[in-house]
Structure formats: structure tokens, C-alpha cells
Amino acid sequence: MSDQTSLPVPGSSGPSQTTLGDPPDVPTKPSTARRGKSSGQATASQWRLIWRRFRKHKLAMIGLTVTGFLYLIAAFAGFLAPYTTTDLSAQHTYAPPTSLHLVDTSGGSWDWGLHYYGYFVEQDPDTLALTYTVDETAKVPVEFFAQGSTYEFWGLFTTNVHLLGPADPGTEHPMYLLGADRLGHDLLSLIIHGTRISMSVGLVGVTLAFLLGITLGGVSGFVGGKVDTIIQRIIELFMSIPTLPLWLGLAAAIPGEWGPVTRYVAITVVLSLVGWTGLAREVRGRFLSLREEDFVTAARLDGAKQPAIIFSHMLPSFTSHLIATLTLSIPAMILAETALSFLGLGLQPPTVSWGVLLQEAQNLRVIASAPWLLLPGAAVVAAVLSLNFLGDGLRDSADPYRS
């Protein structure tokens, strides 16, 4: 007897019936391609896999923590700094750092409370140098959320609350936890306020360089032909000029009468004009390897326009690599701004940045008498190292072929 399957009767609702020779219906396993969450298999996205690899990179996690801490300081600089950038005491130029104490035993008993002692200042009649001696009779209590100079919080409202400061804001003995500069400013407050400028210059400059790099590099690699040739010659022209002289020349061309905000924008544009070439070449190379891929061809046949293909299909395929590259570019921007400001061609007072603060450290005699003026350089080193560690970790985590 031949095995035949009886056809269902039209209009009947019952299932089809098999002949005697047919094997019974056996439920088959779902294909692995259709297995989802019901099969118990955990799926991880690309970003989750990158995060798993990134967490194993100890230096990268340290870099992420330090970088996040620095940007947190930049966001709340007015609150974290004991003083504003305009607070000064002309009687305490180059004052040494003050020490905080928890117990006061000068009165013969243990008096608990956070405080510091003021300085007794003497001036040498021959050299006019100031000598600072701790005056234990000038006790100044310190409190958290202290009242001080007013400042604008993110431009939303005005307040005078600071995280830490003297209980009496009008005391004649200012608190210099990291010492004072030549005008009597609190160096710690200046470093905190300078974090906002120096860290934002790197971020904004890299953002502008990113826009130039992906736009020109993407067009060069995707369109090709004469457009590619022209863009590559422009890139080679910029790359043939030494970076530092080019920065110096462009920065020197900025008019000196420009205000702080205008000069800040100009310095940021100068840094981004020099820093986009490497990213553009990298994006071009990626586009040359991706423009013949099947998903690009499918998008082109589907009628997608060139901008949509570039920004919606090609760029997302290596976004993680771009993020790692941009993170590694921020330290170069910070160092460039610091170098230009240190040489007097970048930002100028009253704008406060780490490079501007380091201008006072150019004199060896001043450094010998006030070595704390080098502390802004420590902030630069911490920022550059943390961002480099972070960028290395992102690059290693985003590359699936790295061990």
C-alpha cells in the first residue's frame, strides 16, 4: 500500500487526517535561529559586550572614575570652590598652604571643631619678601555649606553657599588649603574653576573636530573621485605643517582686544581646525572598506540618499571605534590649550584655566619660594592620564579581534 495523505475537505474545520501508513506527527525542535528568551539563552547587545570587556580593564575603570570626577568638579565648580575667582587678599601674596585641625589645645583644653590658624605676616625691609608664621591665637572655625561670595549656579540662580569655608566669611585670615598666588587668590579655588575651562575646551574642541572629520572623511571615502582627491590634498596640506607652529600662528592672529568668551571660542576653533585631519583619514579608510558591503548596496537600491546612507547605515557600524578615538583626542586638546595659555598666546586673565595658572610658574625663583604654583600641572597630568587610560580601554573593548 502506498503512503498517501488525504486532503482536507473544503469547508471542514477539522485537521487533516493521515492514512494508515503515515508516521504520527512528531513535534520538532525550534530552529536555533528562532530561539529567543523562551529557550533560556541570554543575548547580549554590542554595547553590553563592550561594557563587559571594559570592566575587566582596571586602568580604564580608574580613568573613567577620575574623568567623571573631574567633569563633576567642572559642573559644580562654584559650589565646590571655597572662593570665587575675584576673591583675593593683597596682604597674603604667595601665602603657604594652611592646615586644617580638628582639635585645638592652645587654650589648655581639648576644643573639638574643624578650624585653621591664620598667619602673622612680616615683611623683610631689605628684600620686601613676606614671611608667614602660624598665629595660633588667630583661630578661624571652618564649616561645611558655609556662606561666602555669591556666584551663579549654572546661570539659573544666584547663591552664596560653598561646600567648605570659614564660618566668618569676612575674616581677615583667608583659608588657603593649597596656598595663594601672587595676587592673594586661593589656588585651590582657581584650580577648581580652571577645571571647567580646561576640560570643556577639550570636549568642545573634539566635538568640532569630530563633525569636520566625519563629514569630510565620510564624503571623501563614499563619493571618491575628484572630491576624494581634493579633500585628501587639503588634509595633506594641514598635516604637512608642524602642529605647534600652526597653533602658535593661528593663536597669535587672534585680536588682543577680544573678550574672554570670544577668545575662548576662537581658541577652541583653532584647536579643532588642526585636530580633524587624523579622524577624517580614519573615517575615509572605513568608508572605503564599507561602501561595497551588502547592506550599503541594499540601502542604495532601496532609494536611500547619500547623507542617509552615511549617517544612518555606515557610521553606526563603527560608532564604538569613533568614541574610543575621540576619547583619545581630548587629552591632546587639553595639552594644546595648556601650552598656548602657558606661552601667553591662548586664554588670558581674567579667564582661569590650568594653562593660565601655570604662567606664574615660569620663573624659577618664584617656584623656589612658592612651589605650590606647580599644582595646576598636577591637574593637567591627572586629566591627561585618566583620559588616555579611558580611551585605551574603550579602544580595546570595541575591537573584537583584540585579546
TORKOL-4160 file (C-alpha; in steps of 0.2 Angstrom, whole numbers, padded with zeros to 4 digits, m for minus):
403
<pt num="1" X="0000" Y="0000" Z="0000"/>
<pt num="2" X="0007" Y="0017" Z="m0005"/>
<pt num="3" X="0008" Y="0030" Z="0009"/>
<pt num="4" X="m0004" Y="0044" Z="0004"/>
<pt num="5" X="m0010" Y="0059" Z="0014"/>
<pt num="6" X="m0029" Y="0063" Z="0012"/>
<pt num="7" X="m0033" Y="0081" Z="0008"/>
<pt num="8" X="m0044" Y="0091" Z="0019"/>
<pt num="9" X="m0062" Y="0093" Z="0014"/>
<pt num="10" X="m0066" Y="0110" Z="0008"/>
<pt num="11" X="m0076" Y="0120" Z="0021"/>
<pt num="12" X="m0071" Y="0107" Z="0035"/>
<pt num="13" X="m0064" Y="0114" Z="0051"/>
<pt num="14" X="m0056" Y="0098" Z="0057"/>
<pt num="15" X="m0037" Y="0094" Z="0055"/>
<pt num="16" X="m0031" Y="0084" Z="0040"/>
<pt num="17" X="m0030" Y="0065" Z="0043"/>
<pt num="18" X="m0016" Y="0054" Z="0038"/>
<pt num="19" X="m0018" Y="0037" Z="0030"/>
<pt num="20" X="m0013" Y="0021" Z="0040"/>
<pt num="21" X="0005" Y="0021" Z="0033"/>
<pt num="22" X="0009" Y="0039" Z="0038"/>
<pt num="23" X="0020" Y="0042" Z="0053"/>
<pt num="24" X="0012" Y="0051" Z="0068"/>
<pt num="25" X="0015" Y="0070" Z="0069"/>
<pt num="26" X="0031" Y="0072" Z="0080"/>
<pt num="27" X="0034" Y="0090" Z="0087"/>
<pt num="28" X="0050" Y="0096" Z="0080"/>
<pt num="29" X="0063" Y="0107" Z="0090"/>
<pt num="30" X="0063" Y="0126" Z="0085"/>
<pt num="31" X="0077" Y="0131" Z="0075"/>
<pt num="32" X="0092" Y="0139" Z="0083"/>
<pt num="33" X="0088" Y="0155" Z="0073"/>
<pt num="34" X="0071" Y="0156" Z="0081"/>
<pt num="35" X="0076" Y="0153" Z="0099"/>
<pt num="36" X="0074" Y="0168" Z="0109"/>
<pt num="37" X="0071" Y="0171" Z="0128"/>
<pt num="38" X="0060" Y="0156" Z="0129"/>
<pt num="39" X="0075" Y="0144" Z="0126"/>
<pt num="40" X="0084" Y="0151" Z="0141"/>
<pt num="41" X="0098" Y="0158" Z="0130"/>
<pt num="42" X="0104" Y="0175" Z="0135"/>
<pt num="43" X="0108" Y="0188" Z="0121"/>
<pt num="44" X="0119" Y="0202" Z="0123"/>
<pt num="45" X="0120" Y="0218" Z="0113"/>
<pt num="46" X="0136" Y="0225" Z="0106"/>
<pt num="47" X="0136" Y="0239" Z="0119"/>
<pt num="48" X="0134" Y="0226" Z="0133"/>
<pt num="49" X="0148" Y="0216" Z="0126"/>
<pt num="50" X="0159" Y="0231" Z="0125"/>
<pt num="51" X="0155" Y="0236" Z="0143"/>
<pt num="52" X="0159" Y="0218" Z="0149"/>
<pt num="53" X="0176" Y="0219" Z="0141"/>
<pt num="54" X="0178" Y="0237" Z="0148"/>
<pt num="55" X="0175" Y="0232" Z="0166"/>
<pt num="56" X="0189" Y="0220" Z="0165"/>
<pt num="57" X="0202" Y="0234" Z="0161"/>
<pt num="58" X="0207" Y="0240" Z="0178"/>
<pt num="59" X="0216" Y="0256" Z="0171"/>
<pt num="60" X="0201" Y="0260" Z="0160"/>
<pt num="61" X="0190" Y="0259" Z="0175"/>
<pt num="62" X="0202" Y="0270" Z="0185"/>
<pt num="63" X="0202" Y="0283" Z="0171"/>
<pt num="64" X="0183" Y="0283" Z="0170"/>
<pt num="65" X="0182" Y="0286" Z="0188"/>
<pt num="66" X="0195" Y="0301" Z="0188"/>
<pt num="67" X="0187" Y="0308" Z="0172"/>
<pt num="68" X="0170" Y="0308" Z="0179"/>
<pt num="69" X="0176" Y="0316" Z="0195"/>
<pt num="70" X="0184" Y="0330" Z="0185"/>
<pt num="71" X="0169" Y="0333" Z="0175"/>
<pt num="72" X="0159" Y="0333" Z="0191"/>
<pt num="73" X="0170" Y="0346" Z="0198"/>
<pt num="74" X="0168" Y="0356" Z="0182"/>
<pt num="75" X="0149" Y="0355" Z="0184"/>
<pt num="76" X="0149" Y="0361" Z="0202"/>
<pt num="77" X="0164" Y="0372" Z="0202"/>
<pt num="78" X="0156" Y="0387" Z="0210"/>
<pt num="79" X="0149" Y="0376" Z="0225"/>
<pt num="80" X="0165" Y="0366" Z="0227"/>
<pt num="81" X="0177" Y="0381" Z="0227"/>
<pt num="82" X="0179" Y="0390" Z="0244"/>
<pt num="83" X="0181" Y="0407" Z="0235"/>
<pt num="84" X="0177" Y="0414" Z="0218"/>
<pt num="85" X="0190" Y="0419" Z="0205"/>
<pt num="86" X="0188" Y="0438" Z="0210"/>
<pt num="87" X="0191" Y="0435" Z="0229"/>
<pt num="88" X="0209" Y="0440" Z="0234"/>
<pt num="89" X="0219" Y="0447" Z="0249"/>
<pt num="90" X="0233" Y="0458" Z="0244"/>
<pt num="91" X="0241" Y="0456" Z="0261"/>
<pt num="92" X="0243" Y="0437" Z="0258"/>
<pt num="93" X="0253" Y="0436" Z="0242"/>
<pt num="94" X="0261" Y="0419" Z="0240"/>
<pt num="95" X="0254" Y="0413" Z="0256"/>
<pt num="96" X="0259" Y="0395" Z="0260"/>
<pt num="97" X="0245" Y="0382" Z="0262"/>
<pt num="98" X="0235" Y="0382" Z="0278"/>
<pt num="99" X="0232" Y="0366" Z="0288"/>
<pt num="100" X="0215" Y="0361" Z="0294"/>
<pt num="101" X="0214" Y="0355" Z="0313"/>
<pt num="102" X="0201" Y="0345" Z="0322"/>
<pt num="103" X="0207" Y="0348" Z="0340"/>
<pt num="104" X="0213" Y="0365" Z="0347"/>
<pt num="105" X="0224" Y="0363" Z="0363"/>
<pt num="106" X="0231" Y="0380" Z="0363"/>
<pt num="107" X="0219" Y="0385" Z="0377"/>
<pt num="108" X="0225" Y="0371" Z="0389"/>
<pt num="109" X="0209" Y="0360" Z="0385"/>
<pt num="110" X="0204" Y="0350" Z="0370"/>
<pt num="111" X="0192" Y="0360" Z="0360"/>
<pt num="112" X="0184" Y="0350" Z="0346"/>
<pt num="113" X="0179" Y="0358" Z="0329"/>
<pt num="114" X="0186" Y="0360" Z="0312"/>
<pt num="115" X="0197" Y="0375" Z="0311"/>
<pt num="116" X="0213" Y="0383" Z="0305"/>
<pt num="117" X="0225" Y="0396" Z="0311"/>
<pt num="118" X="0229" Y="0412" Z="0302"/>
<pt num="119" X="0246" Y="0419" Z="0298"/>
<pt num="120" X="0256" Y="0433" Z="0306"/>
<pt num="121" X="0264" Y="0442" Z="0291"/>
<pt num="122" X="0281" Y="0451" Z="0292"/>
<pt num="123" X="0290" Y="0460" Z="0278"/>
<pt num="124" X="0309" Y="0460" Z="0276"/>
<pt num="125" X="0314" Y="0478" Z="0274"/>
<pt num="126" X="0328" Y="0474" Z="0263"/>
<pt num="127" X="0321" Y="0461" Z="0251"/>
<pt num="128" X="0302" Y="0466" Z="0253"/>
<pt num="129" X="0299" Y="0447" Z="0255"/>
<pt num="130" X="0284" Y="0442" Z="0265"/>
<pt num="131" X="0287" Y="0429" Z="0280"/>
<pt num="132" X="0272" Y="0419" Z="0286"/>
<pt num="133" X="0271" Y="0412" Z="0304"/>
<pt num="134" X="0257" Y="0402" Z="0310"/>
<pt num="135" X="0247" Y="0413" Z="0323"/>
<pt num="136" X="0238" Y="0401" Z="0335"/>
<pt num="137" X="0229" Y="0415" Z="0343"/>
<pt num="138" X="0220" Y="0418" Z="0326"/>
<pt num="139" X="0209" Y="0403" Z="0326"/>
<pt num="140" X="0196" Y="0403" Z="0312"/>
<pt num="141" X="0182" Y="0390" Z="0313"/>
<pt num="142" X="0178" Y="0380" Z="0297"/>
<pt num="143" X="0161" Y="0373" Z="0292"/>
<pt num="144" X="0153" Y="0364" Z="0278"/>
<pt num="145" X="0140" Y="0373" Z="0267"/>
<pt num="146" X="0147" Y="0389" Z="0273"/>
<pt num="147" X="0142" Y="0407" Z="0267"/>
<pt num="148" X="0154" Y="0416" Z="0256"/>
<pt num="149" X="0154" Y="0426" Z="0240"/>
<pt num="150" X="0139" Y="0425" Z="0228"/>
<pt num="151" X="0140" Y="0416" Z="0212"/>
<pt num="152" X="0128" Y="0410" Z="0198"/>
<pt num="153" X="0124" Y="0391" Z="0198"/>
<pt num="154" X="0123" Y="0386" Z="0180"/>
<pt num="155" X="0116" Y="0403" Z="0176"/>
<pt num="156" X="0099" Y="0398" Z="0184"/>
<pt num="157" X="0100" Y="0407" Z="0201"/>
<pt num="158" X="0112" Y="0416" Z="0212"/>
<pt num="159" X="0118" Y="0408" Z="0229"/>
<pt num="160" X="0132" Y="0411" Z="0241"/>
<pt num="161" X="0133" Y="0393" Z="0248"/>
<pt num="162" X="0150" Y="0384" Z="0247"/>
<pt num="163" X="0155" Y="0366" Z="0251"/>
<pt num="164" X="0168" Y="0371" Z="0264"/>
<pt num="165" X="0174" Y="0388" Z="0270"/>
<pt num="166" X="0177" Y="0399" Z="0285"/>
<pt num="167" X="0162" Y="0401" Z="0297"/>
<pt num="168" X="0165" Y="0420" Z="0296"/>
<pt num="169" X="0166" Y="0425" Z="0278"/>
<pt num="170" X="0173" Y="0442" Z="0282"/>
<pt num="171" X="0188" Y="0436" Z="0292"/>
<pt num="172" X="0205" Y="0444" Z="0289"/>
<pt num="173" X="0213" Y="0427" Z="0288"/>
<pt num="174" X="0208" Y="0418" Z="0272"/>
<pt num="175" X="0209" Y="0399" Z="0270"/>
<pt num="176" X="0222" Y="0394" Z="0258"/>
<pt num="177" X="0222" Y="0375" Z="0258"/>
<pt num="178" X="0234" Y="0374" Z="0243"/>
<pt num="179" X="0242" Y="0391" Z="0245"/>
<pt num="180" X="0240" Y="0408" Z="0237"/>
<pt num="181" X="0246" Y="0416" Z="0221"/>
<pt num="182" X="0255" Y="0432" Z="0218"/>
<pt num="183" X="0238" Y="0442" Z="0220"/>
<pt num="184" X="0232" Y="0433" Z="0235"/>
<pt num="185" X="0219" Y="0422" Z="0226"/>
<pt num="186" X="0216" Y="0405" Z="0234"/>
<pt num="187" X="0225" Y="0392" Z="0222"/>
<pt num="188" X="0213" Y="0378" Z="0226"/>
<pt num="189" X="0198" Y="0389" Z="0221"/>
<pt num="190" X="0207" Y="0394" Z="0205"/>
<pt num="191" X="0211" Y="0376" Z="0200"/>
<pt num="192" X="0193" Y="0371" Z="0203"/>
<pt num="193" X="0187" Y="0385" Z="0192"/>
<pt num="194" X="0200" Y="0381" Z="0179"/>
<pt num="195" X="0194" Y="0363" Z="0178"/>
<pt num="196" X="0178" Y="0370" Z="0170"/>
<pt num="197" X="0188" Y="0379" Z="0156"/>
<pt num="198" X="0201" Y="0366" Z="0153"/>
<pt num="199" X="0190" Y="0351" Z="0152"/>
<pt num="200" X="0177" Y="0360" Z="0142"/>
<pt num="201" X="0190" Y="0366" Z="0129"/>
<pt num="202" X="0195" Y="0348" Z="0126"/>
<pt num="203" X="0177" Y="0342" Z="0125"/>
<pt num="204" X="0171" Y="0356" Z="0113"/>
<pt num="205" X="0186" Y="0356" Z="0103"/>
<pt num="206" X="0185" Y="0337" Z="0100"/>
<pt num="207" X="0166" Y="0339" Z="0096"/>
<pt num="208" X="0170" Y="0352" Z="0082"/>
<pt num="209" X="0185" Y="0341" Z="0075"/>
<pt num="210" X="0173" Y="0326" Z="0076"/>
<pt num="211" X="0160" Y="0335" Z="0065"/>
<pt num="212" X="0173" Y="0341" Z="0052"/>
<pt num="213" X="0182" Y="0324" Z="0052"/>
<pt num="214" X="0166" Y="0313" Z="0049"/>
<pt num="215" X="0159" Y="0325" Z="0037"/>
<pt num="216" X="0174" Y="0327" Z="0026"/>
<pt num="217" X="0181" Y="0310" Z="0029"/>
<pt num="218" X="0164" Y="0302" Z="0025"/>
<pt num="219" X="0161" Y="0312" Z="0009"/>
<pt num="220" X="0179" Y="0308" Z="0003"/>
<pt num="221" X="0178" Y="0289" Z="0006"/>
<pt num="222" X="0160" Y="0287" Z="0000"/>
<pt num="223" X="0160" Y="0298" Z="m0015"/>
<pt num="224" X="0178" Y="0296" Z="m0021"/>
<pt num="225" X="0184" Y="0303" Z="m0037"/>
<pt num="226" X="0189" Y="0321" Z="m0039"/>
<pt num="227" X="0181" Y="0325" Z="m0022"/>
<pt num="228" X="0192" Y="0312" Z="m0013"/>
<pt num="229" X="0207" Y="0319" Z="m0022"/>
<pt num="230" X="0203" Y="0337" Z="m0017"/>
<pt num="231" X="0199" Y="0333" Z="0001"/>
<pt num="232" X="0215" Y="0322" Z="0003"/>
<pt num="233" X="0226" Y="0336" Z="m0003"/>
<pt num="234" X="0218" Y="0348" Z="0009"/>
<pt num="235" X="0222" Y="0335" Z="0023"/>
<pt num="236" X="0240" Y="0333" Z="0017"/>
<pt num="237" X="0242" Y="0352" Z="0017"/>
<pt num="238" X="0236" Y="0353" Z="0035"/>
<pt num="239" X="0247" Y="0338" Z="0041"/>
<pt num="240" X="0262" Y="0344" Z="0032"/>
<pt num="241" X="0263" Y="0360" Z="0043"/>
<pt num="242" X="0271" Y="0356" Z="0061"/>
<pt num="243" X="0257" Y="0356" Z="0073"/>
<pt num="244" X="0264" Y="0368" Z="0087"/>
<pt num="245" X="0269" Y="0382" Z="0075"/>
<pt num="246" X="0252" Y="0381" Z="0066"/>
<pt num="247" X="0244" Y="0383" Z="0083"/>
<pt num="248" X="0255" Y="0397" Z="0088"/>
<pt num="249" X="0252" Y="0406" Z="0072"/>
<pt num="250" X="0233" Y="0404" Z="0072"/>
<pt num="251" X="0233" Y="0409" Z="0091"/>
<pt num="252" X="0244" Y="0424" Z="0088"/>
<pt num="253" X="0232" Y="0430" Z="0075"/>
<pt num="254" X="0218" Y="0432" Z="0087"/>
<pt num="255" X="0215" Y="0450" Z="0091"/>
<pt num="256" X="0220" Y="0455" Z="0109"/>
<pt num="257" X="0205" Y="0466" Z="0112"/>
<pt num="258" X="0193" Y="0452" Z="0111"/>
<pt num="259" X="0184" Y="0447" Z="0127"/>
<pt num="260" X="0186" Y="0431" Z="0137"/>
<pt num="261" X="0171" Y="0422" Z="0129"/>
<pt num="262" X="0176" Y="0427" Z="0111"/>
<pt num="263" X="0194" Y="0422" Z="0114"/>
<pt num="264" X="0188" Y="0405" Z="0122"/>
<pt num="265" X="0178" Y="0401" Z="0106"/>
<pt num="266" X="0192" Y="0407" Z="0095"/>
<pt num="267" X="0205" Y="0396" Z="0104"/>
<pt num="268" X="0193" Y="0381" Z="0103"/>
<pt num="269" X="0190" Y="0383" Z="0084"/>
<pt num="270" X="0209" Y="0385" Z="0082"/>
<pt num="271" X="0212" Y="0368" Z="0091"/>
<pt num="272" X="0198" Y="0359" Z="0081"/>
<pt num="273" X="0205" Y="0366" Z="0064"/>
<pt num="274" X="0221" Y="0357" Z="0067"/>
<pt num="275" X="0214" Y="0341" Z="0075"/>
<pt num="276" X="0202" Y="0335" Z="0062"/>
<pt num="277" X="0213" Y="0328" Z="0049"/>
<pt num="278" X="0218" Y="0312" Z="0058"/>
<pt num="279" X="0200" Y="0307" Z="0061"/>
<pt num="280" X="0195" Y="0312" Z="0043"/>
<pt num="281" X="0208" Y="0300" Z="0036"/>
<pt num="282" X="0202" Y="0286" Z="0048"/>
<pt num="283" X="0184" Y="0288" Z="0043"/>
<pt num="284" X="0189" Y="0288" Z="0025"/>
<pt num="285" X="0198" Y="0272" Z="0026"/>
<pt num="286" X="0182" Y="0264" Z="0035"/>
<pt num="287" X="0171" Y="0271" Z="0022"/>
<pt num="288" X="0181" Y="0264" Z="0008"/>
<pt num="289" X="0180" Y="0247" Z="0015"/>
<pt num="290" X="0161" Y="0248" Z="0019"/>
<pt num="291" X="0154" Y="0256" Z="0004"/>
<pt num="292" X="0154" Y="0240" Z="m0006"/>
<pt num="293" X="0146" Y="0230" Z="0008"/>
<pt num="294" X="0129" Y="0222" Z="0005"/>
<pt num="295" X="0120" Y="0232" Z="0017"/>
<pt num="296" X="0126" Y="0248" Z="0009"/>
<pt num="297" X="0121" Y="0241" Z="m0008"/>
<pt num="298" X="0104" Y="0237" Z="m0001"/>
<pt num="299" X="0101" Y="0254" Z="0005"/>
<pt num="300" X="0107" Y="0262" Z="m0011"/>
<pt num="301" X="0095" Y="0251" Z="m0021"/>
<pt num="302" X="0081" Y="0255" Z="m0009"/>
<pt num="303" X="0082" Y="0273" Z="m0014"/>
<pt num="304" X="0091" Y="0280" Z="0001"/>
<pt num="305" X="0101" Y="0296" Z="m0002"/>
<pt num="306" X="0119" Y="0298" Z="0001"/>
<pt num="307" X="0118" Y="0308" Z="0018"/>
<pt num="308" X="0106" Y="0294" Z="0024"/>
<pt num="309" X="0117" Y="0280" Z="0019"/>
<pt num="310" X="0132" Y="0289" Z="0028"/>
<pt num="311" X="0124" Y="0294" Z="0044"/>
<pt num="312" X="0111" Y="0280" Z="0046"/>
<pt num="313" X="0120" Y="0265" Z="0039"/>
<pt num="314" X="0139" Y="0267" Z="0038"/>
<pt num="315" X="0143" Y="0277" Z="0053"/>
<pt num="316" X="0133" Y="0267" Z="0066"/>
<pt num="317" X="0143" Y="0252" Z="0060"/>
<pt num="318" X="0159" Y="0258" Z="0069"/>
<pt num="319" X="0152" Y="0271" Z="0081"/>
<pt num="320" X="0161" Y="0262" Z="0096"/>
<pt num="321" X="0178" Y="0264" Z="0087"/>
<pt num="322" X="0174" Y="0283" Z="0084"/>
<pt num="323" X="0170" Y="0285" Z="0103"/>
<pt num="324" X="0187" Y="0277" Z="0108"/>
<pt num="325" X="0196" Y="0288" Z="0095"/>
<pt num="326" X="0188" Y="0304" Z="0101"/>
<pt num="327" X="0191" Y="0300" Z="0119"/>
<pt num="328" X="0210" Y="0298" Z="0115"/>
<pt num="329" X="0209" Y="0315" Z="0106"/>
<pt num="330" X="0203" Y="0325" Z="0121"/>
<pt num="331" X="0220" Y="0324" Z="0130"/>
<pt num="332" X="0229" Y="0332" Z="0115"/>
<pt num="333" X="0216" Y="0346" Z="0115"/>
<pt num="334" X="0219" Y="0349" Z="0134"/>
<pt num="335" X="0238" Y="0349" Z="0132"/>
<pt num="336" X="0237" Y="0361" Z="0117"/>
<pt num="337" X="0226" Y="0374" Z="0127"/>
<pt num="338" X="0238" Y="0372" Z="0142"/>
<pt num="339" X="0253" Y="0375" Z="0131"/>
<pt num="340" X="0246" Y="0390" Z="0122"/>
<pt num="341" X="0240" Y="0398" Z="0138"/>
<pt num="342" X="0256" Y="0395" Z="0146"/>
<pt num="343" X="0265" Y="0404" Z="0132"/>
<pt num="344" X="0253" Y="0418" Z="0133"/>
<pt num="345" X="0245" Y="0415" Z="0116"/>
<pt num="346" X="0230" Y="0406" Z="0122"/>
<pt num="347" X="0217" Y="0411" Z="0135"/>
<pt num="348" X="0221" Y="0427" Z="0145"/>
<pt num="349" X="0216" Y="0433" Z="0163"/>
<pt num="350" X="0203" Y="0435" Z="0170"/>
<pt num="351" X="0199" Y="0419" Z="0161"/>
<pt num="352" X="0205" Y="0405" Z="0173"/>
<pt num="353" X="0212" Y="0389" Z="0165"/>
<pt num="354" X="0226" Y="0377" Z="0170"/>
<pt num="355" X="0237" Y="0384" Z="0157"/>
<pt num="356" X="0234" Y="0402" Z="0163"/>
<pt num="357" X="0238" Y="0397" Z="0181"/>
<pt num="358" X="0254" Y="0389" Z="0175"/>
<pt num="359" X="0260" Y="0406" Z="0168"/>
<pt num="360" X="0266" Y="0411" Z="0186"/>
<pt num="361" X="0277" Y="0395" Z="0186"/>
<pt num="362" X="0289" Y="0401" Z="0173"/>
<pt num="363" X="0300" Y="0410" Z="0185"/>
<pt num="364" X="0312" Y="0398" Z="0194"/>
<pt num="365" X="0314" Y="0410" Z="0208"/>
<pt num="366" X="0296" Y="0411" Z="0211"/>
<pt num="367" X="0294" Y="0392" Z="0210"/>
<pt num="368" X="0308" Y="0390" Z="0223"/>
<pt num="369" X="0299" Y="0401" Z="0236"/>
<pt num="370" X="0281" Y="0395" Z="0231"/>
<pt num="371" X="0282" Y="0378" Z="0224"/>
<pt num="372" X="0263" Y="0375" Z="0226"/>
<pt num="373" X="0261" Y="0386" Z="0210"/>
<pt num="374" X="0265" Y="0369" Z="0200"/>
<pt num="375" X="0250" Y="0361" Z="0207"/>
<pt num="376" X="0239" Y="0365" Z="0191"/>
<pt num="377" X="0252" Y="0355" Z="0182"/>
<pt num="378" X="0247" Y="0340" Z="0193"/>
<pt num="379" X="0229" Y="0343" Z="0187"/>
<pt num="380" X="0234" Y="0343" Z="0169"/>
<pt num="381" X="0244" Y="0326" Z="0172"/>
<pt num="382" X="0229" Y="0318" Z="0181"/>
<pt num="383" X="0217" Y="0323" Z="0167"/>
<pt num="384" X="0228" Y="0318" Z="0153"/>
<pt num="385" X="0232" Y="0301" Z="0160"/>
<pt num="386" X="0214" Y="0297" Z="0165"/>
<pt num="387" X="0208" Y="0301" Z="0148"/>
<pt num="388" X="0222" Y="0291" Z="0140"/>
<pt num="389" X="0218" Y="0276" Z="0151"/>
<pt num="390" X="0199" Y="0278" Z="0147"/>
<pt num="391" X="0202" Y="0279" Z="0128"/>
<pt num="392" X="0214" Y="0264" Z="0128"/>
<pt num="393" X="0201" Y="0254" Z="0137"/>
<pt num="394" X="0187" Y="0259" Z="0125"/>
<pt num="395" X="0198" Y="0255" Z="0110"/>
<pt num="396" X="0202" Y="0238" Z="0117"/>
<pt num="397" X="0184" Y="0234" Z="0121"/>
<pt num="398" X="0177" Y="0240" Z="0105"/>
<pt num="399" X="0189" Y="0229" Z="0095"/>
<pt num="400" X="0183" Y="0211" Z="0094"/>
<pt num="401" X="0199" Y="0205" Z="0087"/>
<pt num="402" X="0210" Y="0211" Z="0102"/>
<pt num="403" X="0214" Y="0198" Z="0115"/>
